[in-house]
Each structure stands twice: as C-alpha cells, then as structure tokens.
Amino acid sequence: VSLLKAASKGLGFSPHEAMRTAEHLYTSGYISYPRTETTAYAKNFDVMGLVSAHVSHPEWGFCAEGIMQSGRRPKARGGVDAG
C-alpha cells in the first residue's frame, strides 16, 4: 500500500505501473518481494549505492538524483527483513 501511494503521489504512476515497475525491480534483484513492506535491512546494505545506480534512468532518475542531493539516508524502523 505504501509503495502504491508513494509511486502515485511522487511519480504519478497508476497502481498497475507501480506494481509493474516493482516487479521489474524485484526480478532484477534490486528489491525484496514488492508486496512485502519492510524497513529492516542488513547492516551492510548500501541503499545509497542502489539509489545512485538509478540517477541516469530516463523515467525516475530525477527522483534518485533528488534523494542523493538531499543527503537524507533511509532509517530502518526495526522488524524482520522479509526479503
């Protein structure tokens, strides 16, 4: 649900487009199962490295660039990595 809301609000994606993109990211090995909402990551997970790999993407590169420029780092909120 959070993924769909963020993709819709931030990128203007329809629910179908969001899930299709998430499925592509999943099958490419970039994310855990797209319908699993988790904020628990391995300590050695390089989230900013993953984001920087998307800066040149023609559709969402501008979002990745904004994240990189903001200097913000996602913080895990605990839980179990279900991926």
N, C-alpha and C positions, 0 to 999 in steps of 0.2 A: 504494500500500500504506500509506504513512504517513497519507494522508488518511482511509482507511477505519479505521485503528487509532485515530486521534485522534477521529474522529466517534463511533466506538463507545464508547471509554473516556470521553471528555469529555461527550458529548451523549446517549449511549445509543441512537444511530442504528444501524439494521441496515445492512449493506453496500448494499442496494438504496436505502434512504432517503438514505444518504450520497452515492451517485452521482447520484441524482435531484436532490438539493439542489445538488451541484456542477455538474450540467448546467444547472440553472436560473441559477446564478450566472454560468456561462460564457456562456449565451445572452443574459444581461442585460448582459454586458460588464464584470463585476466581477473575473473571474479569467481566467487563461490556460487553455488546454485542461485539463480536470480530470484527465486521466490523465497529465499531464506534471508530474513533480516537479521544481521548480526553486526555488532560493533566490536567484536573480540577478534584481535589479530595476533599472529605470532609476533613475538618481540622483535624479530629480525625482518618483519615485513616492511618493505620500502615503499610506502604509499606515495611519497612524493616522486620517486623514480617512476612509478606506474603512471602518475598524472603527467609527468614531463614527457613521457612517451607519446602522449596524445596531443601535444601542443600544435603539431603540424596537421592534424586531421581537418579536412575541409568543412566538416559539419559541426563538430564540437570543440575544435582546437581553441577557439576563443574562450571557452569555459575553462579549459585546462590552463590556459595562459593566465586567466584571472585568478585561479587558485594559486598558481605559482607566484604571481606578483603580490598576492595578499600576505604571503608569509605565514598564513594560518596552517596549522597541522591538525588533522583529524585526531580526536582523542577517543580511545576505546572507553566504553562505559561499563566494561565488565561483561560477564556472560561467558558463553562457551562458543568457540568457533565451530559453526555447524557445517563449514565448507569442506 
